[in-house]
Amino acid sequence: MNANRTTLALAVAAAVASAGAFAQEKKGKPKAFKPVPVTAVKATTAPKLDGVADDAVWKSSPVLKFNAVKGANFKGNKGDTSGTLRVAYTADTLYMVVTYDDPTYSVRRSPYVKKAAGKWEKLVDPEDKGGDNTKYYEDKMAVIWNVNDSIFGFSDRFSCTAACHTGEPGKPYGNKYTEEEGEIGDMWHLKYVRGAVIGQMDDQYLDHTRFHPEKAKGAGRKSDPSTGGGYADNKLVGGKPEFMNKDAKAANKGGTYWIKAEDKVAFDDSKFKVGDEVASIVVAPYTGDRGDISVGAKWEKGVWTVEIARKLVTGSKVDVNFDDLGKGYAFGLGFFDNAQVRHAYVQEPLILQFQK
């Protein structure tokens, strides 16, 4: 942070108060929280990314217990959840394991359903007014890092809510962007249907771009560059899904709500009966910067276990680079229960520190 931060602080505070920014506070000043240290231990052997977390390194890692608040669909009327976090590293890679409570395993992401007379329709949330699906979606989680300590207020008070903005026209829930040019957040975005099933966490970032209904629908949320792969809609062609899984199983009868690119085949309507559901998404691993983050995720008995791995240093300007193990790195956590945007979040700034 530079010497002009005091002046900038007053300007940002005024902007926050007038626009209703910061997701956790619709009126008045945003609530500040004390930072919480998180210790990464040195591992001699890398953990296996299988969503089980029974590796030796996790047994010797300090456990941080956290609470996340105000998400959609989580158990109870407040939308809260709780969980644990452990972090480790090797000579070149950072590892994290996150567990958190989620009462439902949600993968039914807007599939197609065969209706009477053979018509296919996409299931949509009737309450969704634009990018706010909380009925037919997927479980997700996110880790957001304050790259080079650039986002004002993130590391010492507000965590990733410093980039949350509510009450803005054009979006029913709000937007995510940083206040000033040059403020960057590295977002590790786990989308179970569109990434975890192929072992990846979407590598994205935040910048200062404001929402525009045509030019910037995602506001400040951007994706790291990729050289291939990713997810794409399984479109309706001639009133029928273009592709199906090669096993020809309905998603709601032992199949999946995703189609891996290597398993897609031309759609055969004769394989399906009225009431059968078919995935509306085709997925493939990203190559390039967007595919930097590996993951193993498993839901069992109301708990998600997510194991994450990424190189300590990628060299990308929109990534957090853990190139100085003597400093702290601020991050935030968010959790989505069958929700497109309405996530629960940890209010305290979390500060990663490396144990040498």
C-alpha positions as CSV (number, residue, x, y, z in Angstrom):
1,M,0.0,0.0,0.0
2,N,1.3,3.5,-0.9
3,A,1.3,6.8,0.9
4,N,-1.9,7.9,-0.7
5,R,-4.0,5.2,1.0
6,T,-5.3,7.5,3.8
7,T,-6.9,9.8,1.3
8,L,-8.1,6.8,-0.7
9,A,-9.6,5.3,2.4
10,L,-11.9,8.2,2.8
11,A,-13.0,8.1,-0.8
12,V,-13.6,4.4,-0.7
13,A,-15.6,4.7,2.5
14,A,-17.8,7.3,1.0
15,A,-18.4,5.2,-2.2
16,V,-19.2,2.2,0.0
17,A,-21.8,4.1,2.0
18,S,-23.6,5.6,-1.0
19,A,-23.7,2.5,-3.2
20,G,-24.5,-0.1,-0.5
21,A,-21.3,-2.0,-1.2
22,F,-20.0,-4.9,0.8
23,A,-22.4,-7.8,0.8
24,Q,-22.7,-8.2,4.5
25,E,-24.0,-4.7,5.2
26,K,-26.8,-3.0,3.3
27,K,-26.9,0.1,5.5
28,G,-24.3,2.0,7.4
29,K,-20.6,1.2,7.6
30,P,-19.3,-2.3,6.8
31,K,-18.3,-4.3,9.9
32,A,-14.6,-4.9,10.3
33,F,-13.1,-8.1,11.7
34,K,-9.7,-9.0,13.1
35,P,-7.5,-11.1,10.8
36,V,-7.1,-14.8,11.7
37,P,-3.7,-16.5,11.1
38,V,-3.6,-19.8,9.1
39,T,-0.5,-21.9,9.3
40,A,0.9,-23.9,6.3
41,V,3.1,-26.8,7.4
42,K,6.0,-28.2,5.4
43,A,5.1,-31.6,3.9
44,T,7.6,-34.3,3.0
45,T,5.0,-36.1,0.9
46,A,2.3,-34.6,-1.2
47,P,-1.3,-35.5,-0.2
48,K,-3.5,-37.4,-2.7
49,L,-6.3,-35.3,-4.1
50,D,-9.2,-37.7,-3.6
51,G,-11.5,-35.8,-1.3
52,V,-10.8,-38.2,1.6
53,A,-8.1,-36.2,3.5
54,D,-6.6,-39.2,5.3
55,D,-3.0,-38.3,4.3
56,A,-0.2,-38.1,6.9
57,V,0.3,-34.4,6.4
58,W,-3.3,-33.5,7.3
59,K,-3.0,-35.4,10.5
60,S,-0.1,-33.2,11.6
61,S,-1.5,-29.9,10.2
62,P,-3.1,-27.2,12.5
63,V,-6.9,-27.2,12.1
64,L,-8.7,-23.8,11.7
65,K,-12.4,-24.0,12.5
66,F,-14.5,-21.4,10.7
67,N,-18.1,-20.2,10.3
68,A,-19.6,-18.9,7.1
69,V,-22.7,-16.8,7.0
70,K,-25.7,-15.7,4.9
71,G,-25.7,-18.2,2.0
72,A,-28.7,-19.6,0.2
73,N,-30.1,-23.1,0.9
74,F,-27.7,-24.1,3.7
75,K,-29.3,-25.7,6.8
76,G,-31.3,-23.3,8.9
77,N,-33.0,-20.0,8.1
78,K,-29.8,-18.0,8.3
79,G,-27.9,-19.7,5.5
80,D,-24.9,-20.4,7.6
81,T,-22.4,-23.3,7.5
82,S,-19.2,-24.2,9.3
83,G,-16.1,-26.2,8.6
84,T,-12.4,-26.7,8.9
85,L,-9.3,-25.7,7.0
86,R,-5.8,-27.1,6.9
87,V,-2.9,-26.0,4.7
88,A,0.5,-27.6,3.8
89,Y,3.2,-27.1,1.2
90,T,6.1,-28.8,-0.5
91,A,9.1,-27.3,-2.3
92,D,6.9,-26.1,-5.2
93,T,3.2,-26.6,-4.4
94,L,0.6,-25.3,-1.9
95,Y,-2.1,-27.7,-0.7
96,M,-5.3,-27.0,1.1
97,V,-8.1,-29.2,2.5
98,V,-11.4,-27.6,3.3
99,T,-14.4,-29.4,4.9
100,Y,-17.8,-27.8,5.4
101,D,-21.3,-28.8,6.2
102,D,-23.8,-29.0,3.3
103,P,-27.0,-30.9,3.8
104,T,-27.6,-31.7,0.2
105,Y,-25.4,-33.0,-2.7
106,S,-26.4,-30.6,-5.5
107,V,-25.5,-31.5,-9.1
108,R,-28.8,-31.1,-10.9
109,R,-27.6,-28.0,-12.9
110,S,-30.5,-27.0,-15.2
111,P,-30.8,-30.3,-17.1
112,Y,-33.1,-31.0,-20.0
113,V,-36.2,-33.1,-19.2
114,K,-38.3,-35.0,-21.6
115,K,-41.9,-33.9,-21.5
116,A,-45.1,-35.3,-22.9
117,A,-45.2,-35.7,-26.7
118,G,-41.4,-36.0,-26.7
119,K,-40.7,-32.3,-26.1
120,W,-37.5,-31.4,-24.3
121,E,-37.3,-28.5,-21.9
122,K,-34.6,-27.0,-19.7
123,L,-35.4,-26.8,-16.0
124,V,-35.1,-23.2,-14.8
125,D,-35.5,-21.5,-11.5
126,P,-38.8,-19.6,-11.8
127,E,-37.6,-17.1,-9.2
128,D,-34.3,-16.4,-11.1
129,K,-34.5,-12.8,-12.4
130,G,-31.1,-13.0,-14.1
131,G,-28.0,-14.9,-12.9
132,D,-29.5,-15.9,-9.6
133,N,-30.4,-19.6,-9.8
134,T,-31.0,-21.2,-6.4
135,K,-33.0,-24.2,-7.5
136,Y,-31.4,-26.1,-10.4
137,Y,-27.7,-25.4,-9.9
138,E,-24.6,-27.0,-8.4
139,D,-22.5,-26.9,-5.2
140,K,-19.5,-24.6,-5.4
141,M,-16.9,-23.0,-3.2
142,A,-14.3,-20.2,-3.7
143,V,-11.0,-19.0,-2.4
144,I,-10.1,-15.4,-3.1
145,W,-6.6,-14.0,-2.5
146,N,-5.5,-10.4,-2.2
147,V,-2.9,-10.3,-4.9
148,N,0.2,-8.3,-3.7
149,D,-2.0,-6.8,-0.9
150,S,-3.5,-4.6,-3.5
151,I,-7.2,-4.6,-2.5
152,F,-7.8,-1.9,0.1
153,G,-9.4,-3.1,3.3
154,F,-9.2,-6.8,2.4
155,S,-6.3,-7.9,4.5
156,D,-6.9,-6.1,7.8
157,R,-10.7,-5.7,8.1
158,F,-13.2,-6.9,5.4
159,S,-11.7,-9.9,3.7
160,C,-13.2,-10.6,0.2
161,T,-16.4,-8.7,1.0
162,A,-14.2,-5.7,0.2
163,A,-15.0,-6.6,-3.4
164,C,-18.8,-7.3,-3.0
165,H,-21.3,-4.7,-4.1
166,T,-25.0,-4.9,-3.5
167,G,-27.9,-2.7,-4.4
168,E,-26.7,-2.0,-8.0
169,P,-29.2,-1.8,-10.8
170,G,-29.2,-4.6,-13.4
171,K,-28.3,-7.5,-11.1
172,P,-30.7,-9.0,-8.5
173,Y,-28.0,-10.0,-6.0
174,G,-25.0,-7.8,-6.7
175,N,-21.6,-7.6,-8.4
176,K,-18.1,-8.4,-7.6
177,Y,-15.3,-6.0,-8.4
178,T,-12.4,-4.1,-6.8
179,E,-12.6,-0.4,-6.2
180,E,-9.5,0.9,-8.0
181,E,-7.5,0.0,-11.1
182,G,-4.6,-2.2,-10.1
183,E,-6.4,-3.9,-7.3
184,I,-6.5,-7.6,-8.2
185,G,-8.0,-10.7,-6.5
186,D,-7.1,-14.2,-7.5
187,M,-10.2,-16.3,-7.4
188,W,-10.0,-20.1,-7.2
189,H,-13.6,-21.1,-8.1
190,L,-14.7,-24.7,-7.5
191,K,-17.7,-25.6,-9.7
192,Y,-18.6,-29.2,-8.9
193,V,-20.4,-30.1,-12.2
194,R,-18.1,-28.0,-14.4
195,G,-14.8,-28.7,-12.8
196,A,-14.4,-30.9,-9.8
197,V,-15.7,-34.0,-11.7
198,I,-12.6,-33.6,-14.0
199,G,-10.2,-32.7,-11.1
200,Q,-10.0,-28.9,-11.7
201,M,-10.8,-25.7,-9.9
202,D,-11.5,-22.8,-12.2
203,D,-8.7,-20.2,-12.0
204,Q,-10.2,-16.7,-12.3
205,Y,-9.5,-13.2,-11.0
206,L,-11.2,-9.9,-10.0
207,D,-10.4,-6.5,-11.3
208,H,-12.1,-3.0,-11.1
209,T,-14.5,-3.4,-14.0
210,R,-18.0,-2.2,-13.2
211,F,-21.1,-4.1,-14.3
212,H,-22.6,-3.3,-17.7
213,P,-25.6,-5.3,-19.0
214,E,-24.0,-5.8,-22.4
215,K,-20.2,-5.1,-22.2
216,A,-19.5,-6.4,-18.7
217,K,-22.1,-8.8,-17.4
218,G,-19.7,-10.4,-15.0
219,A,-18.4,-7.0,-13.8
220,G,-14.9,-7.5,-12.3
221,R,-15.0,-11.3,-12.4
222,K,-12.7,-12.6,-15.2
223,S,-11.1,-15.8,-16.2
224,D,-7.4,-16.5,-16.6
225,P,-6.4,-17.2,-20.2
226,S,-6.7,-20.8,-21.4
227,T,-5.4,-22.6,-24.5
228,G,-8.2,-25.2,-24.6
229,G,-10.8,-27.2,-22.7
230,G,-13.4,-25.8,-20.4
231,Y,-17.2,-26.2,-20.3
232,A,-19.8,-25.5,-22.9
233,D,-23.6,-25.7,-23.2
234,N,-25.2,-28.8,-24.6
235,K,-27.6,-26.9,-26.8
236,L,-31.0,-27.9,-28.1
237,V,-30.8,-28.6,-31.8
238,G,-34.1,-29.3,-33.5
239,G,-35.8,-29.3,-30.2
240,K,-33.5,-32.0,-28.7
241,P,-30.2,-32.0,-26.9
242,E,-27.3,-32.1,-29.3
243,F,-25.3,-34.6,-27.3
244,M,-25.7,-37.4,-24.7
245,N,-23.3,-39.5,-22.7
246,K,-22.2,-42.6,-24.5
247,D,-23.7,-44.8,-21.9
248,A,-27.2,-43.4,-22.8
249,K,-28.2,-43.2,-19.2
250,A,-30.7,-40.6,-18.0
251,A,-29.0,-38.3,-15.5
252,N,-31.8,-39.0,-13.0
253,K,-31.6,-42.8,-13.5
254,G,-27.9,-43.6,-12.8
255,G,-26.3,-41.2,-15.2
256,T,-24.6,-37.9,-14.6
257,Y,-25.6,-34.2,-14.9
258,W,-22.5,-33.5,-16.9
259,I,-21.0,-35.0,-20.1
260,K,-17.3,-35.4,-20.3
261,A,-16.1,-34.3,-23.8
262,E,-14.5,-37.6,-24.5
263,D,-17.8,-39.4,-23.6
264,K,-20.2,-37.3,-25.7
265,V,-22.0,-38.8,-28.7
266,A,-24.8,-37.7,-31.0
267,F,-28.1,-37.6,-29.2
268,D,-30.5,-40.6,-29.7
269,D,-34.0,-39.6,-28.6
270,S,-35.1,-43.3,-28.7
271,K,-33.0,-44.0,-25.6
272,F,-35.1,-41.8,-23.3
273,K,-38.6,-41.8,-21.8
274,V,-40.9,-39.1,-20.6
275,G,-39.4,-37.7,-17.3
276,D,-35.8,-38.6,-18.2
277,E,-33.2,-35.9,-17.6
278,V,-30.1,-35.2,-19.7
279,A,-27.1,-33.0,-18.8
280,S,-27.0,-29.5,-20.3
281,I,-23.3,-29.1,-20.0
282,V,-20.2,-30.6,-21.6
283,V,-16.9,-30.4,-19.7
284,A,-13.2,-30.8,-20.5
285,P,-10.1,-29.9,-18.5
286,Y,-8.7,-26.4,-19.1
287,T,-5.2,-26.1,-20.5
288,G,-3.0,-23.0,-19.9
289,D,-3.3,-20.6,-17.0
290,R,-6.9,-21.3,-16.3
291,G,-6.1,-24.9,-15.6
292,D,-3.5,-24.2,-12.9
293,I,-5.5,-25.6,-9.9
294,S,-6.0,-29.3,-9.2
295,V,-8.7,-30.6,-6.9
296,G,-10.3,-33.7,-5.4
297,A,-13.7,-33.2,-3.9
298,K,-16.2,-35.6,-2.3
299,W,-19.5,-35.1,-0.6
300,E,-20.5,-37.7,2.1
301,K,-23.1,-37.6,4.8
302,G,-23.7,-33.9,4.6
303,V,-20.1,-32.8,4.5
304,W,-17.9,-31.7,1.6
305,T,-14.2,-32.5,1.7
306,V,-12.2,-30.5,-0.9
307,E,-8.5,-31.0,-1.4
308,I,-6.7,-28.3,-3.5
309,A,-3.3,-28.0,-5.1
310,R,-1.5,-25.2,-7.0
311,K,2.1,-24.3,-7.7
312,L,3.5,-21.8,-5.2
313,V,4.6,-19.6,-8.1
314,T,2.9,-19.4,-11.5
315,G,4.4,-16.1,-12.7
316,S,1.0,-14.8,-13.7
317,K,0.1,-11.2,-12.8
318,V,-3.4,-12.2,-12.0
319,D,-2.4,-15.0,-9.7
320,V,-1.2,-14.9,-6.1
321,N,2.4,-16.0,-6.1
322,F,3.8,-17.4,-2.9
323,D,7.3,-16.3,-3.7
324,D,8.2,-15.1,-0.2
325,L,7.5,-17.6,2.5
326,G,8.3,-15.1,5.2
327,K,5.3,-12.9,4.5
328,G,1.5,-13.4,5.0
329,Y,-1.0,-13.8,2.3
330,A,-4.6,-12.7,2.9
331,F,-7.6,-14.7,1.5
332,G,-11.3,-15.3,2.0
333,L,-13.6,-18.3,1.7
334,G,-17.1,-18.6,0.1
335,F,-19.5,-21.5,-0.1
336,F,-22.5,-22.1,-2.4
337,D,-25.2,-24.6,-1.7
338,N,-27.0,-25.2,-5.0
339,A,-26.7,-21.5,-5.7
340,Q,-25.3,-19.5,-8.6
341,V,-24.3,-16.4,-6.6
342,R,-25.9,-16.4,-3.1
343,H,-22.9,-17.7,-1.1
344,A,-22.1,-18.0,2.5
345,Y,-18.8,-16.3,3.4
346,V,-16.2,-16.3,6.2
347,Q,-16.2,-12.8,7.6
348,E,-12.7,-12.6,9.0
349,P,-9.7,-12.0,6.8
350,L,-7.6,-15.2,6.8
351,I,-3.8,-14.7,6.7
352,L,-1.7,-17.6,5.4
353,Q,1.7,-17.9,7.1
354,F,4.3,-20.5,6.1
355,Q,5.9,-22.6,8.9
356,K,9.5,-23.2,7.8
